[in-house]
């Protein structure tokens, strides 16, 4: 069993597969700008990083355009997209066993906390978490390092007592920025190469691998 007492979890691509909901919401936002969107698979790079930065990076939007795109995205996501989501098989059982083993679990996502809370409640996962830390709707605390630092502050654990678990380089980079160890999961939306390059201490190929590493 890992010696770390606080386990910090990414949401998208780690606990759940949000592909349909996120990419459909991106399509909705692009249509608001009269952009004919590509198919959903081509929009998977939007899963993980902060949304506003993704619209600027992938579509060349200005800051103002990106803010409007995020607002259009949320029109779809808030009512429909957040439920177009699936919990990865084996995750509820793993969370239950970790909690039974005395570990403290906290969510650390760049997604707005208000949406993250609704997703956890909808999929009956909220009961496993002491805290659901995320960004704010006004765009503050969107970077993973800020979310992790906030989660540490709220739970009272030190960076050395925590382990971040996530599927993208943003999770690993954010953890390292605050002095926390990070474990990568290769079943989400980041490749093994991406996770290794970012400096993940270990990488789980699937949920069963993750179980072995944590328990």
Secondary structure, DSSP 8 states (H G I E B T S, - for coil): --S-SEEEE--BTTTEE-HHHHHHHHHHHHHHTT-----GGGGGGGSSS-HHHHHHHHH---HHHHHHHHHHHHHHHTTTGGGS-EE-TTHHHHHHHHHHTT-EEEEEEEEEHHHHHHHHHHTT-GGG-SEEEEE-TTSTT-SHHHHHHHHHHHHT--GGGEEEEESSHHHHHHHHHTT-EEEEETTSSS-HHHHHHHT-SEEESSHHHHHHHH-
